[in-house]
Amino acid sequence: VSEMTPEEKAAAKKAAAAEALAKAQAAKAAKDAAQGGDTGEAGADADAKAKAAAAAKAKAAAAAAAKAKAAREAGGDSADAGGEDAKAKAAAAAKAKAAAAAAAKAKGATGAEDSGADAAPKAPSKNQPYLDKYISRLTEAFGAEVLEASYINELAKEVPTLVITNERWHEVAPFLKEDEQLGFDYLSDLHGVDYEDRMEVYYHLYSYKNRQSVAVKVKTSREQSSVPSVMNVWQGANWNERETFDLLGIHFPGHRDLRRILLPDDWVGYPLRKDYVQYDEEV
């Protein structure tokens, strides 16, 4: 065998290198193909599992939603039923209340006296002994006819109240102040009241010595309103009697200076009377 020339050796070397490169590339391609097939199968399995999990979750969510809807519908029916029950109860309660009110009104119109008779007797006022004392002193001094009425005024702190006849008031007033057992030395209030069918003058007296109070009322007509003045008994009555004259037109015979105190002397009428007519609309 003849030896190869240098050119032939170089060509053979190049051919061997090309063959080796082709084999290596073929082997790599086969390996990649094998690995790619495994990865595809694994990916397919993963996708299948993910889809199954998603389907399961969707199914569970749908079931939960259906259950919640059923619960809401059941609750709504229950609430509606409860609302109807509440309305029925409220209507029944309203009817019962109306019936009770009607019965009470009918009883008050026809049997109030009977109801009062069945009630427990009312305890006497703590001020009843004082009223009894005042009545006793006045009837001893002037006779029973001096009193038109006497009572405990429950609407005014249970103050003992005496209604004195107009004709005897000028005698009774100084007695209330000077009597040792009464001693009403302080006039705390004096005012007039228009009751439409009559006028009244109200006096509130207090005894500092005995620490006791009494209310006195004296009636007079509306047409000729007149009550004896007590200015000489209690000096504080001065302005009160003038004010009562000014606003109600009640005269106080015996007052030393009976004239208007709030309104001008030429004022027409008495503003606190129920029949007062206002002539000047701007006032």
PyRosetta script that sets phi, psi and omega in degrees:
from pyrosetta import init, pose_from_sequence

init()
pose = pose_from_sequence("VSEMTPEEKAAAKKAAAAEALAKAQAAKAAKDAAQGGDTGEAGADADAKAKAAAAAKAKAAAAAAAKAKAAREAGGDSADAGGEDAKAKAAAAAKAKAAAAAAAKAKGATGAEDSGADAAPKAPSKNQPYLDKYISRLTEAFGAEVLEASYINELAKEVPTLVITNERWHEVAPFLKEDEQLGFDYLSDLHGVDYEDRMEVYYHLYSYKNRQSVAVKVKTSREQSSVPSVMNVWQGANWNERETFDLLGIHFPGHRDLRRILLPDDWVGYPLRKDYVQYDEEV")
pose.set_psi(1, 127.6)
pose.set_omega(1, -179.6)
pose.set_phi(2, -76.8)
pose.set_psi(2, 145.9)
pose.set_omega(2, 178.4)
pose.set_phi(3, -70.8)
pose.set_psi(3, 144.2)
pose.set_omega(3, -180.0)
pose.set_phi(4, -77.8)
pose.set_psi(4, 151.2)
pose.set_omega(4, 179.2)
pose.set_phi(5, -78.8)
pose.set_psi(5, 162.7)
pose.set_omega(5, 177.8)
pose.set_phi(6, -57.3)
pose.set_psi(6, -33.0)
pose.set_omega(6, 179.7)
pose.set_phi(7, -68.8)
pose.set_psi(7, -39.9)
pose.set_omega(7, -179.5)
pose.set_phi(8, -67.3)
pose.set_psi(8, -39.4)
pose.set_omega(8, 178.6)
pose.set_phi(9, -61.7)
pose.set_psi(9, -41.7)
pose.set_omega(9, -179.5)
pose.set_phi(10, -65.3)
pose.set_psi(10, -39.0)
pose.set_omega(10, 179.8)
pose.set_phi(11, -68.2)
pose.set_psi(11, -40.6)
pose.set_omega(11, 179.7)
pose.set_phi(12, -64.6)
pose.set_psi(12, -40.9)
pose.set_omega(12, 179.2)
pose.set_phi(13, -61.8)
pose.set_psi(13, -40.4)
pose.set_omega(13, -179.4)
pose.set_phi(14, -68.1)
pose.set_psi(14, -36.7)
pose.set_omega(14, -180.0)
pose.set_phi(15, -68.1)
pose.set_psi(15, -40.5)
pose.set_omega(15, 179.1)
pose.set_phi(16, -64.8)
pose.set_psi(16, -39.4)
pose.set_omega(16, 179.3)
pose.set_phi(17, -65.6)
pose.set_psi(17, -39.3)
pose.set_omega(17, 179.0)
pose.set_phi(18, -65.9)
pose.set_psi(18, -39.6)
pose.set_omega(18, 179.0)
pose.set_phi(19, -65.1)
pose.set_psi(19, -42.0)
pose.set_omega(19, 179.9)
pose.set_phi(20, -64.0)
pose.set_psi(20, -38.9)
pose.set_omega(20, 179.3)
pose.set_phi(21, -65.7)
pose.set_psi(21, -39.5)
pose.set_omega(21, 180.0)
pose.set_phi(22, -65.5)
pose.set_psi(22, -41.4)
pose.set_omega(22, 178.5)
pose.set_phi(23, -62.8)
pose.set_psi(23, -43.1)
pose.set_omega(23, -179.4)
pose.set_phi(24, -63.1)
pose.set_psi(24, -41.1)
pose.set_omega(24, 179.2)
pose.set_phi(25, -66.3)
pose.set_psi(25, -37.9)
pose.set_omega(25, 178.9)
pose.set_phi(26, -65.9)
pose.set_psi(26, -40.8)
pose.set_omega(26, 179.3)
pose.set_phi(27, -64.5)
pose.set_psi(27, -41.9)
pose.set_omega(27, 179.8)
pose.set_phi(28, -64.8)
pose.set_psi(28, -40.0)
pose.set_omega(28, 179.3)
pose.set_phi(29, -63.7)
pose.set_psi(29, -40.8)
pose.set_omega(29, 179.0)
pose.set_phi(30, -65.1)
pose.set_psi(30, -40.1)
pose.set_omega(30, 179.2)
pose.set_phi(31, -64.7)
pose.set_psi(31, -44.5)
pose.set_omega(31, 180.0)
pose.set_phi(32, -63.6)
pose.set_psi(32, -37.7)
pose.set_omega(32, 179.4)
pose.set_phi(33, -64.8)
pose.set_psi(33, -40.8)
pose.set_omega(33, 179.4)
pose.set_phi(34, -64.9)
pose.set_psi(34, -46.0)
pose.set_omega(34, 179.2)
pose.set_phi(35, -64.5)
pose.set_psi(35, -38.9)
pose.set_omega(35, 179.0)
pose.set_phi(36, -63.0)
pose.set_psi(36, -36.3)
pose.set_omega(36, 177.2)
pose.set_phi(37, -66.4)
pose.set_psi(37, -40.6)
pose.set_omega(37, 178.0)
pose.set_phi(38, -64.7)
pose.set_psi(38, -43.3)
pose.set_omega(38, -179.4)
pose.set_phi(39, -64.5)
pose.set_psi(39, -39.0)
pose.set_omega(39, 178.7)
pose.set_phi(40, -64.2)
pose.set_psi(40, -41.6)
pose.set_omega(40, 178.0)
pose.set_phi(41, -64.9)
pose.set_psi(41, -43.7)
pose.set_omega(41, 178.9)
pose.set_phi(42, -62.6)
pose.set_psi(42, -42.2)
pose.set_omega(42, 178.3)
pose.set_phi(43, -63.5)
pose.set_psi(43, -38.6)
pose.set_omega(43, 178.7)
pose.set_phi(44, -64.3)
pose.set_psi(44, -42.0)
pose.set_omega(44, 177.9)
pose.set_phi(45, -61.9)
pose.set_psi(45, -43.8)
pose.set_omega(45, -179.9)
pose.set_phi(46, -62.2)
pose.set_psi(46, -42.2)
pose.set_omega(46, 179.0)
pose.set_phi(47, -63.1)
pose.set_psi(47, -42.2)
pose.set_omega(47, 179.9)
pose.set_phi(48, -62.2)
pose.set_psi(48, -43.9)
pose.set_omega(48, 179.2)
pose.set_phi(49, -63.1)
pose.set_psi(49, -43.0)
pose.set_omega(49, -179.9)
pose.set_phi(50, -61.8)
pose.set_psi(50, -41.9)
pose.set_omega(50, 179.1)
pose.set_phi(51, -64.5)
pose.set_psi(51, -41.5)
pose.set_omega(51, 179.2)
pose.set_phi(52, -63.3)
pose.set_psi(52, -42.8)
pose.set_omega(52, 179.1)
pose.set_phi(53, -63.3)
pose.set_psi(53, -43.7)
pose.set_omega(53, 179.1)
pose.set_phi(54, -62.0)
pose.set_psi(54, -40.7)
pose.set_omega(54, 178.6)
pose.set_phi(55, -63.9)
pose.set_psi(55, -41.1)
pose.set_omega(55, 179.1)
pose.set_phi(56, -63.3)
pose.set_psi(56, -43.7)
pose.set_omega(56, 178.6)
pose.set_phi(57, -62.6)
pose.set_psi(57, -42.7)
pose.set_omega(57, 179.1)
pose.set_phi(58, -62.1)
pose.set_psi(58, -41.4)
pose.set_omega(58, 178.9)
pose.set_phi(59, -63.5)
pose.set_psi(59, -43.5)
pose.set_omega(59, 179.0)
pose.set_phi(60, -63.9)
pose.set_psi(60, -41.9)
pose.set_omega(60, 178.9)
pose.set_phi(61, -63.3)
pose.set_psi(61, -40.8)
pose.set_omega(61, 178.5)
pose.set_phi(62, -63.7)
pose.set_psi(62, -41.3)
pose.set_omega(62, 178.6)
pose.set_phi(63, -64.0)
pose.set_psi(63, -42.6)
pose.set_omega(63, 179.2)
pose.set_phi(64, -63.6)
pose.set_psi(64, -41.2)
pose.set_omega(64, 179.0)
pose.set_phi(65, -63.7)
pose.set_psi(65, -41.7)
pose.set_omega(65, 178.3)
pose.set_phi(66, -63.0)
pose.set_psi(66, -41.2)
pose.set_omega(66, 179.1)
pose.set_phi(67, -64.0)
pose.set_psi(67, -43.3)
pose.set_omega(67, 179.4)
pose.set_phi(68, -63.7)
pose.set_psi(68, -40.3)
pose.set_omega(68, 178.8)
pose.set_phi(69, -62.8)
pose.set_psi(69, -44.0)
pose.set_omega(69, 178.4)
pose.set_phi(70, -61.5)
pose.set_psi(70, -40.4)
pose.set_omega(70, 179.6)
pose.set_phi(71, -65.0)
pose.set_psi(71, -40.7)
pose.set_omega(71, 179.0)
pose.set_phi(72, -64.2)
pose.set_psi(72, -42.8)
pose.set_omega(72, 178.9)
pose.set_phi(73, -63.0)
pose.set_psi(73, -41.7)
pose.set_omega(73, 178.0)
pose.set_phi(74, -64.9)
pose.set_psi(74, -41.4)
pose.set_omega(74, 178.2)
pose.set_phi(75, -64.6)
pose.set_psi(75, -39.2)
pose.set_omega(75, 177.9)
pose.set_phi(76, -62.6)
pose.set_psi(76, -42.1)
pose.set_omega(76, 177.6)
pose.set_phi(77, -63.1)
pose.set_psi(77, -41.0)
pose.set_omega(77, 179.8)
pose.set_phi(78, -65.5)
pose.set_psi(78, -41.4)
pose.set_omega(78, 179.6)
pose.set_phi(79, -64.6)
pose.set_psi(79, -40.9)
pose.set_omega(79, 178.0)
pose.set_phi(80, -61.6)
pose.set_psi(80, -42.3)
pose.set_omega(80, 179.3)
pose.set_phi(81, -64.5)
pose.set_psi(81, -41.2)
pose.set_omega(81, 178.4)
pose.set_phi(82, -63.8)
pose.set_psi(82, -39.8)
pose.set_omega(82, 177.8)
pose.set_phi(83, -63.0)
pose.set_psi(83, -40.6)
pose.set_omega(83, 177.7)
pose.set_phi(84, -63.7)
pose.set_psi(84, -41.1)
pose.set_omega(84, 177.8)
pose.set_phi(85, -61.8)
pose.set_psi(85, -43.4)
pose.set_omega(85, -179.5)
pose.set_phi(86, -62.6)
pose.set_psi(86, -41.7)
pose.set_omega(86, 178.6)
pose.set_phi(87, -62.8)
pose.set_psi(87, -42.3)
pose.set_omega(87, 179.9)
pose.set_phi(88, -63.3)
pose.set_psi(88, -42.6)
pose.set_omega(88, 179.1)
pose.set_phi(89, -63.9)
pose.set_psi(89, -43.0)
pose.set_omega(89, 179.8)
pose.set_phi(90, -62.6)
pose.set_psi(90, -41.2)
pose.set_omega(90, 178.8)
pose.set_phi(91, -64.1)
pose.set_psi(91, -41.3)
pose.set_omega(91, 178.8)
pose.set_phi(92, -64.6)
pose.set_psi(92, -41.2)
pose.set_omega(92, 179.0)
pose.set_phi(93, -64.1)
pose.set_psi(93, -40.5)
pose.set_omega(93, 179.1)
pose.set_phi(94, -63.9)
pose.set_psi(94, -41.7)
pose.set_omega(94, 178.1)
pose.set_phi(95, -63.2)
pose.set_psi(95, -42.6)
pose.set_omega(95, 179.9)
pose.set_phi(96, -64.0)
pose.set_psi(96, -40.6)
pose.set_omega(96, 179.5)
pose.set_phi(97, -64.7)
pose.set_psi(97, -43.2)
pose.set_omega(97, 178.9)
pose.set_phi(98, -63.6)
pose.set_psi(98, -40.3)
pose.set_omega(98, 178.6)
pose.set_phi(99, -64.5)
pose.set_psi(99, -41.2)
pose.set_omega(99, 178.8)
pose.set_phi(100, -64.4)
pose.set_psi(100, -40.7)
pose.set_omega(100, 178.9)
pose.set_phi(101, -64.3)
pose.set_psi(101, -42.0)
pose.set_omega(101, 178.9)
pose.set_phi(102, -64.2)
pose.set_psi(102, -40.3)
pose.set_omega(102, 178.9)
pose.set_phi(103, -65.4)
pose.set_psi(103, -41.2)
pose.set_omega(103, 179.2)
pose.set_phi(104, -64.7)
pose.set_psi(104, -39.5)
pose.set_omega(104, 179.2)
pose.set_phi(105, -65.5)
pose.set_psi(105, -43.0)
pose.set_omega(105, 179.1)
pose.set_phi(106, -64.3)
pose.set_psi(106, -39.6)
pose.set_omega(106, 179.5)
pose.set_phi(107, -66.4)
pose.set_psi(107, -39.1)
pose.set_omega(107, 178.1)
pose.set_phi(108, -65.5)
pose.set_psi(108, -32.8)
pose.set_omega(108, -178.9)
pose.set_phi(109, -76.4)
pose.set_psi(109, -30.9)
pose.set_omega(109, -173.1)
pose.set_phi(110, -114.4)
pose.set_psi(110, -26.7)
pose.set_omega(110, -173.1)
pose.set_phi(111, -134.6)
pose.set_psi(111, 30.4)
pose.set_omega(111, -179.7)
pose.set_phi(112, -62.0)
pose.set_psi(112, -38.0)
pose.set_omega(112, -179.5)
pose.set_phi(113, -64.7)
pose.set_psi(113, -41.1)
pose.set_omega(113, 179.1)
pose.set_phi(114, -63.3)
pose.set_psi(114, -41.2)
pose.set_omega(114, 179.4)
pose.set_phi(115, -62.5)
pose.set_psi(115, -41.5)
pose.set_omega(115, 178.6)
pose.set_phi(116, -65.2)
pose.set_psi(116, -33.2)
pose.set_omega(116, 179.8)
pose.set_phi(117, -67.1)
pose.set_psi(117, -33.6)
pose.set_omega(117, -179.2)
pose.set_phi(118, -76.3)
pose.set_psi(118, -22.4)
pose.set_omega(118, -177.4)
pose.set_phi(119, -69.8)
pose.set_psi(119, 158.1)
pose.set_omega(119, 179.6)
pose.set_phi(120, -66.7)
pose.set_psi(120, 144.8)
pose.set_omega(120, 179.8)
pose.set_phi(121, -60.6)
pose.set_psi(121, 139.6)
pose.set_omega(121, -177.4)
pose.set_phi(122, -79.7)
pose.set_psi(122, 137.0)
pose.set_omega(122, 179.9)
pose.set_phi(123, -68.1)
pose.set_psi(123, 142.1)
pose.set_omega(123, 179.4)
pose.set_phi(124, -65.9)
pose.set_psi(124, 154.4)
pose.set_omega(124, 179.5)
pose.set_phi(125, -67.1)
pose.set_psi(125, 150.8)
pose.set_omega(125, 176.3)
pose.set_phi(126, -64.8)
pose.set_psi(126, -21.0)
pose.set_omega(126, -179.7)
pose.set_phi(127, -94.9)
pose.set_psi(127, 3.1)
pose.set_omega(127, 179.6)
pose.set_phi(128, -59.5)
pose.set_psi(128, -40.4)
pose.set_omega(128, 177.6)
pose.set_phi(129, -59.3)
pose.set_psi(129, -36.0)
pose.set_omega(129, 178.0)
pose.set_phi(130, -66.7)
pose.set_psi(130, -43.9)
pose.set_omega(130, 178.5)
pose.set_phi(131, -61.3)
pose.set_psi(131, -42.0)
pose.set_omega(131, 178.5)
pose.set_phi(132, -60.4)
pose.set_psi(132, -39.8)
pose.set_omega(132, 179.0)
pose.set_phi(133, -65.1)
pose.set_psi(133, -44.1)
pose.set_omega(133, -179.6)
pose.set_phi(134, -62.0)
pose.set_psi(134, -44.0)
pose.set_omega(134, 179.6)
pose.set_phi(135, -61.9)
pose.set_psi(135, -42.9)
pose.set_omega(135, -179.0)
pose.set_phi(136, -61.7)
pose.set_psi(136, -45.7)
pose.set_omega(136, -178.1)
pose.set_phi(137, -65.1)
pose.set_psi(137, -41.5)
pose.set_omega(137, -177.7)
pose.set_phi(138, -70.7)
pose.set_psi(138, -42.2)
pose.set_omega(138, -179.7)
pose.set_phi(139, -68.6)
pose.set_psi(139, -32.4)
pose.set_omega(139, 175.8)
pose.set_phi(140, -65.8)
pose.set_psi(140, -38.3)
pose.set_omega(140, -175.9)
pose.set_phi(141, -84.4)
pose.set_psi(141, -35.4)
pose.set_omega(141, -172.0)
pose.set_phi(142, -125.3)
pose.set_psi(142, -9.3)
pose.set_omega(142, -176.4)
pose.set_phi(143, 93.5)
pose.set_psi(143, 159.8)
pose.set_omega(143, -176.2)
pose.set_phi(144, -64.4)
pose.set_psi(144, -26.6)
pose.set_omega(144, -175.9)
pose.set_phi(145, -69.6)
pose.set_psi(145, -9.5)
pose.set_omega(145, 179.4)
pose.set_phi(146, -71.5)
pose.set_psi(146, -20.5)
pose.set_omega(146, -178.5)
pose.set_phi(147, -103.2)
pose.set_psi(147, 123.6)
pose.set_omega(147, 171.8)
pose.set_phi(148, -82.0)
pose.set_psi(148, -32.6)
pose.set_omega(148, 179.1)
pose.set_phi(149, -164.9)
pose.set_psi(149, 162.2)
pose.set_omega(149, 175.2)
pose.set_phi(150, -154.9)
pose.set_psi(150, 138.9)
pose.set_omega(150, -176.7)
pose.set_phi(151, -167.3)
pose.set_psi(151, 167.9)
pose.set_omega(151, 172.6)
pose.set_phi(152, -93.6)
pose.set_psi(152, 121.0)
pose.set_omega(152, -179.7)
pose.set_phi(153, -84.3)
pose.set_psi(153, 98.5)
pose.set_omega(153, -176.8)
pose.set_phi(154, -69.9)
pose.set_psi(154, -18.3)
pose.set_omega(154, 179.6)
pose.set_phi(155, -86.4)
pose.set_psi(155, -4.5)
pose.set_omega(155, -178.1)
pose.set_phi(156, -133.5)
pose.set_psi(156, 59.5)
pose.set_omega(156, 176.3)
pose.set_phi(157, 57.6)
pose.set_psi(157, 30.4)
pose.set_omega(157, 175.9)
pose.set_phi(158, 57.9)
pose.set_psi(158, 38.5)
pose.set_omega(158, 179.6)
pose.set_phi(159, -73.3)
pose.set_psi(159, 134.1)
pose.set_omega(159, 174.1)
pose.set_phi(160, -62.7)
pose.set_psi(160, 133.0)
pose.set_omega(160, -173.8)
pose.set_phi(161, -127.1)
pose.set_psi(161, 133.3)
pose.set_omega(161, 179.7)
pose.set_phi(162, -120.8)
pose.set_psi(162, 134.0)
pose.set_omega(162, 173.6)
pose.set_phi(163, -107.3)
pose.set_psi(163, 108.9)
pose.set_omega(163, -174.7)
pose.set_phi(164, -96.5)
pose.set_psi(164, 141.4)
pose.set_omega(164, 177.6)
pose.set_phi(165, -64.6)
pose.set_psi(165, 141.3)
pose.set_omega(165, -176.8)
pose.set_phi(166, -59.0)
pose.set_psi(166, -40.2)
pose.set_omega(166, -175.1)
pose.set_phi(167, -66.1)
pose.set_psi(167, -24.7)
pose.set_omega(167, -176.3)
pose.set_phi(168, -106.4)
pose.set_psi(168, 0.4)
pose.set_omega(168, -174.1)
pose.set_phi(169, -62.1)
pose.set_psi(169, -36.0)
pose.set_omega(169, -179.1)
pose.set_phi(170, -65.9)
pose.set_psi(170, -20.2)
pose.set_omega(170, 176.0)
pose.set_phi(171, -90.5)
pose.set_psi(171, -38.2)
pose.set_omega(171, -175.0)
pose.set_phi(172, -71.7)
pose.set_psi(172, -38.1)
pose.set_omega(172, -175.7)
pose.set_phi(173, -55.5)
pose.set_psi(173, -53.5)
pose.set_omega(173, 179.1)
pose.set_phi(174, -64.6)
pose.set_psi(174, -29.8)
pose.set_omega(174, 178.4)
pose.set_phi(175, -65.6)
pose.set_psi(175, -40.8)
pose.set_omega(175, 179.2)
pose.set_phi(176, -60.7)
pose.set_psi(176, -32.3)
pose.set_omega(176, -179.5)
pose.set_phi(177, -83.2)
pose.set_psi(177, -39.3)
pose.set_omega(177, -169.6)
pose.set_phi(178, -93.4)
pose.set_psi(178, -19.9)
pose.set_omega(178, -178.9)
pose.set_phi(179, -64.6)
pose.set_psi(179, 134.8)
pose.set_omega(179, -176.1)
pose.set_phi(180, -62.8)
pose.set_psi(180, -36.0)
pose.set_omega(180, -177.2)
pose.set_phi(181, -81.7)
pose.set_psi(181, -14.4)
pose.set_omega(181, 179.8)
pose.set_phi(182, -106.2)
pose.set_psi(182, -66.9)
pose.set_omega(182, 173.1)
pose.set_phi(183, 60.6)
pose.set_psi(183, 43.2)
pose.set_omega(183, 179.2)
pose.set_phi(184, -81.3)
pose.set_psi(184, 89.1)
pose.set_omega(184, -172.6)
pose.set_phi(185, -93.4)
pose.set_psi(185, -2.7)
pose.set_omega(185, -176.7)
pose.set_phi(186, -128.6)
pose.set_psi(186, 124.4)
pose.set_omega(186, 174.8)
pose.set_phi(187, -95.6)
pose.set_psi(187, 107.2)
pose.set_omega(187, -176.2)
pose.set_phi(188, -92.0)
pose.set_psi(188, -18.3)
pose.set_omega(188, -179.6)
pose.set_phi(189, -158.1)
pose.set_psi(189, 145.0)
pose.set_omega(189, 174.0)
pose.set_phi(190, -151.3)
pose.set_psi(190, 123.6)
pose.set_omega(190, 176.3)
pose.set_phi(191, -155.6)
pose.set_psi(191, 165.1)
pose.set_omega(191, 179.8)
pose.set_phi(192, -108.5)
pose.set_psi(192, 158.2)
pose.set_omega(192, 179.6)
pose.set_phi(193, -137.8)
pose.set_psi(193, 136.2)
pose.set_omega(193, 175.6)
pose.set_phi(194, -100.4)
pose.set_psi(194, 113.5)
pose.set_omega(194, 178.2)
pose.set_phi(195, -100.7)
pose.set_psi(195, 16.3)
pose.set_omega(195, 179.1)
pose.set_phi(196, 71.5)
pose.set_psi(196, -46.9)
pose.set_omega(196, 177.6)
pose.set_phi(197, -92.9)
pose.set_psi(197, -6.2)
pose.set_omega(197, -179.6)
pose.set_phi(198, -167.6)
pose.set_psi(198, 169.8)
pose.set_omega(198, 170.9)
pose.set_phi(199, -114.5)
pose.set_psi(199, 153.5)
pose.set_omega(199, 174.5)
pose.set_phi(200, -137.6)
pose.set_psi(200, 145.1)
pose.set_omega(200, 171.1)
pose.set_phi(201, -110.7)
pose.set_psi(201, 129.9)
pose.set_omega(201, -175.8)
pose.set_phi(202, -108.7)
pose.set_psi(202, 133.6)
pose.set_omega(202, 178.0)
pose.set_phi(203, -124.8)
pose.set_psi(203, 135.5)
pose.set_omega(203, 172.3)
pose.set_phi(204, -117.5)
pose.set_psi(204, 119.3)
pose.set_omega(204, -175.1)
pose.set_phi(205, -114.4)
pose.set_psi(205, 151.0)
pose.set_omega(205, 179.6)
pose.set_phi(206, -137.7)
pose.set_psi(206, 141.8)
pose.set_omega(206, 177.1)
pose.set_phi(207, -108.2)
pose.set_psi(207, 113.0)
pose.set_omega(207, 177.6)
pose.set_phi(208, -68.9)
pose.set_psi(208, -33.1)
pose.set_omega(208, -179.3)
pose.set_phi(209, -68.2)
pose.set_psi(209, -46.0)
pose.set_omega(209, -177.2)
pose.set_phi(210, -95.8)
pose.set_psi(210, -9.5)
pose.set_omega(210, -177.8)
pose.set_phi(211, 54.0)
pose.set_psi(211, 51.7)
pose.set_omega(211, -179.8)
pose.set_phi(212, -134.3)
pose.set_psi(212, 154.3)
pose.set_omega(212, -179.5)
pose.set_phi(213, -121.5)
pose.set_psi(213, 158.9)
pose.set_omega(213, 173.2)
pose.set_phi(214, -151.9)
pose.set_psi(214, 144.4)
pose.set_omega(214, 173.3)
pose.set_phi(215, -108.0)
pose.set_psi(215, 136.5)
pose.set_omega(215, -179.4)
pose.set_phi(216, -123.9)
pose.set_psi(216, 136.7)
pose.set_omega(216, 176.3)
pose.set_phi(217, -123.7)
pose.set_psi(217, 139.0)
pose.set_omega(217, 176.7)
pose.set_phi(218, -129.9)
pose.set_psi(218, 126.0)
pose.set_omega(218, -176.6)
pose.set_phi(219, -93.1)
pose.set_psi(219, 155.4)
pose.set_omega(219, 174.4)
pose.set_phi(220, -153.6)
pose.set_psi(220, 162.3)
pose.set_omega(220, -179.3)
pose.set_phi(221, -77.1)
pose.set_psi(221, 161.0)
pose.set_omega(221, 177.7)
pose.set_phi(222, -79.6)
pose.set_psi(222, -30.9)
pose.set_omega(222, -175.7)
pose.set_phi(223, -72.2)
pose.set_psi(223, -41.9)
pose.set_omega(223, 179.1)
pose.set_phi(224, -129.9)
pose.set_psi(224, 70.9)
pose.set_omega(224, -175.2)
pose.set_phi(225, -70.7)
pose.set_psi(225, 119.0)
pose.set_omega(225, -176.9)
pose.set_phi(226, -157.0)
pose.set_psi(226, 128.1)
pose.set_omega(226, 176.8)
pose.set_phi(227, -136.0)
pose.set_psi(227, 131.4)
pose.set_omega(227, -179.2)
pose.set_phi(228, -53.8)
pose.set_psi(228, 136.9)
pose.set_omega(228, 179.7)
pose.set_phi(229, -69.3)
pose.set_psi(229, 146.1)
pose.set_omega(229, 174.9)
pose.set_phi(230, -115.3)
pose.set_psi(230, 19.8)
pose.set_omega(230, -179.6)
pose.set_phi(231, -60.4)
pose.set_psi(231, -34.1)
pose.set_omega(231, 179.9)
pose.set_phi(232, -76.2)
pose.set_psi(232, -15.2)
pose.set_omega(232, 178.5)
pose.set_phi(233, -92.9)
pose.set_psi(233, -50.2)
pose.set_omega(233, 177.4)
pose.set_phi(234, -123.9)
pose.set_psi(234, 110.3)
pose.set_omega(234, -176.1)
pose.set_phi(235, -59.3)
pose.set_psi(235, -27.3)
pose.set_omega(235, -179.8)
pose.set_phi(236, -65.6)
pose.set_psi(236, -11.5)
pose.set_omega(236, 179.9)
pose.set_phi(237, -73.8)
pose.set_psi(237, -12.1)
pose.set_omega(237, -174.6)
pose.set_phi(238, -51.3)
pose.set_psi(238, -66.1)
pose.set_omega(238, -175.6)
pose.set_phi(239, -69.5)
pose.set_psi(239, -33.5)
pose.set_omega(239, 179.7)
pose.set_phi(240, -63.5)
pose.set_psi(240, -42.0)
pose.set_omega(240, 178.3)
pose.set_phi(241, -67.7)
pose.set_psi(241, -36.8)
pose.set_omega(241, 177.4)
pose.set_phi(242, -65.4)
pose.set_psi(242, -41.1)
pose.set_omega(242, 178.6)
pose.set_phi(243, -64.9)
pose.set_psi(243, -42.4)
pose.set_omega(243, 178.8)
pose.set_phi(244, -63.8)
pose.set_psi(244, -39.0)
pose.set_omega(244, 175.3)
pose.set_phi(245, -65.0)
pose.set_psi(245, -42.5)
pose.set_omega(245, -176.2)
pose.set_phi(246, -64.0)
pose.set_psi(246, -42.0)
pose.set_omega(246, -172.1)
pose.set_phi(247, -98.2)
pose.set_psi(247, -22.7)
pose.set_omega(247, -178.0)
pose.set_phi(248, -121.2)
pose.set_psi(248, -12.1)
pose.set_omega(248, 178.4)
pose.set_phi(249, 77.0)
pose.set_psi(249, 19.5)
pose.set_omega(249, 177.0)
pose.set_phi(250, -84.1)
pose.set_psi(250, 126.3)
pose.set_omega(250, 179.5)
pose.set_phi(251, -88.4)
pose.set_psi(251, 149.3)
pose.set_omega(251, 180.0)
pose.set_phi(252, -126.9)
pose.set_psi(252, 86.3)
pose.set_omega(252, 178.5)
pose.set_phi(253, -57.7)
pose.set_psi(253, 134.2)
pose.set_omega(253, -177.8)
pose.set_phi(254, 102.7)
pose.set_psi(254, -13.2)
pose.set_omega(254, 176.3)
pose.set_phi(255, -73.3)
pose.set_psi(255, 135.1)
pose.set_omega(255, -172.8)
pose.set_phi(256, -80.4)
pose.set_psi(256, -16.2)
pose.set_omega(256, -176.6)
pose.set_phi(257, -149.5)
pose.set_psi(257, 58.5)
pose.set_omega(257, -175.2)
pose.set_phi(258, -81.2)
pose.set_psi(258, 100.4)
pose.set_omega(258, 176.8)
pose.set_phi(259, -147.7)
pose.set_psi(259, 168.2)
pose.set_omega(259, -178.7)
pose.set_phi(260, -59.1)
pose.set_psi(260, 149.0)
pose.set_omega(260, -177.5)
pose.set_phi(261, -122.2)
pose.set_psi(261, -22.3)
pose.set_omega(261, 179.7)
pose.set_phi(262, -112.4)
pose.set_psi(262, -41.4)
pose.set_omega(262, -175.5)
pose.set_phi(263, -99.4)
pose.set_psi(263, 158.3)
pose.set_omega(263, 177.1)
pose.set_phi(264, -65.9)
pose.set_psi(264, 156.7)
pose.set_omega(264, -175.6)
pose.set_phi(265, -61.6)
pose.set_psi(265, -26.7)
pose.set_omega(265, -177.6)
pose.set_phi(266, -93.4)
pose.set_psi(266, 12.1)
pose.set_omega(266, 179.4)
pose.set_phi(267, -66.8)
pose.set_psi(267, 138.4)
pose.set_omega(267, -178.6)
pose.set_phi(268, -97.2)
pose.set_psi(268, 122.5)
pose.set_omega(268, 175.8)
pose.set_phi(269, 90.6)
pose.set_psi(269, 179.4)
pose.set_omega(269, -176.3)
pose.set_phi(270, -129.0)
pose.set_psi(270, 107.6)
pose.set_omega(270, -167.2)
pose.set_phi(271, -59.4)
pose.set_psi(271, -24.6)
pose.set_omega(271, -178.2)
pose.set_phi(272, -91.9)
pose.set_psi(272, 1.2)
pose.set_omega(272, 174.9)
pose.set_phi(273, -75.3)
pose.set_psi(273, 145.6)
pose.set_omega(273, -178.9)
pose.set_phi(274, -65.4)
pose.set_psi(274, -25.2)
pose.set_omega(274, -178.4)
pose.set_phi(275, -100.0)
pose.set_psi(275, 17.3)
pose.set_omega(275, -177.5)
pose.set_phi(276, -65.8)
pose.set_psi(276, 133.3)
pose.set_omega(276, 177.7)
pose.set_phi(277, -108.9)
pose.set_psi(277, 122.8)
pose.set_omega(277, -179.9)
pose.set_phi(278, -86.2)
pose.set_psi(278, 115.4)
pose.set_omega(278, -177.1)
pose.set_phi(279, -83.9)
pose.set_psi(279, -35.3)
pose.set_omega(279, -178.4)
pose.set_phi(280, -101.9)
pose.set_psi(280, 107.7)
pose.set_omega(280, -176.5)
pose.set_phi(281, -67.4)
pose.set_psi(281, -19.5)
pose.set_omega(281, -178.3)
pose.set_phi(282, -81.9)
pose.set_psi(282, -11.4)
pose.set_omega(282, -177.3)
pose.set_phi(283, -78.2)
pose.dump_pdb("model.pdb")
